[in-house]
Amino acid sequence: MKQQSGQMEGMYLLAAVVGDPATCEPARDALRELVRKQGGRLHWRQEEAPRRAKIAAAIGTQDLACIVVVGVPIAPRRQERARRKCMERLLFELERIGVSHVWLEARSTLLNRRDVELVDALRANGALVTRTRVEHSLPDDEPMLWAADAVAGAVARARQGLDLDIRTALGEVDEIDIELS
């Protein structure tokens, strides 16, 4: 499982793309083929609509499950709180479907540590009952993080009434709404 997050006009999204480790390589290859320059990566916000459509279609044709937790409303200065609430729900959902290893997109050392502390706290209070491995990875090193970024971006835009065809190209996405207040 790979996750990606982002804040988008009044909502916070945390997305996961789940695949069998044995079948993730074709998805990685499909995404790598869409990178414009050698050694580059895909980043949803930097792509134009025609490329976003190609990226979404590439993801939609893979054997992947997509889950997005959408938290609303988000207070402008409470992004980290929103992330924690969305991550708690997303990790619960991933554990429920049997995910054994989660890669979070690496941020700063401090913010990565906060993610680990949250996972530890969820285990301590029984909200997570399995020993699912949770690690951080750099998006430059893991194309599956690009997929999660794209899923989050497409869902966010669709919820704003934009690029509905791009969202449709992703196929089935489990969207879970939570209240942040």
Residue, then its C-alpha position, 0 to 999 in steps of 0.5 A: m500500500k502506498q499513500q499520499s495526502g493533500q489539502m484541497e479547499g476545505m478538505y484534507l485527503l489521504a489516499a492509498v493504492v493497494g496492490d499485491p506485491a507480486t503484481c505491483e511492478p506492472a503498475r510501476d512500469a506503466l507510471r514510469e512510462l509516463v514520466r517526461k524526463q529520465g530520472g523524473r517522477l509524476h506529480w499530479r499538481q504539475e500535470e496538465a489535464p491531458r496528461r492527468a487523463k493518461i495517468a488516471a487511465a494507466i492507474g485504472t487499468q491496473d489490478l489495484a484497490c484505491i481508498v481515499v479518506v476525505g476529511v472536512p471541514i479543515a481549519p486552515r492552521r490544522q492540517e497536521r490534525a486533519r492528517r492524523k484523523c485521516m491517517e487513523r481512519l485509513l490505517f483502520e481500513l487498510e488493516r481491515i482488508g489485510v494490508s501488511h505493509v504501508w509506505l507513507e510518503a516521507r516528509s521532514t524528519l520531525l513530521n515522519r516521527r509524528d506519523v510513527e508516534l501516531v501509529d504507535a499510539l493507535r497500537a497502544n490504544g487498540a485502534l490498530v490490532t495487527r503489526t502492519r509495518v508502516e514505513h516512509s519512502l521518498p516519492d522519487d524512489e517509489p512510483m506507487l506513491w505517484a499513483a496515490d498522489a494521482v488518486a487523491g488529486a483526481v478525487a479532490r478535483a472531482r469533488q470540486g466538480l472538475d475533471l469528472d472524466i479523469r476521476t471516472a478513468l480511475g475506476e472504482v475508488d472507495e471514498i470515505d468521508i470523515e468529519l474533522s470538527 
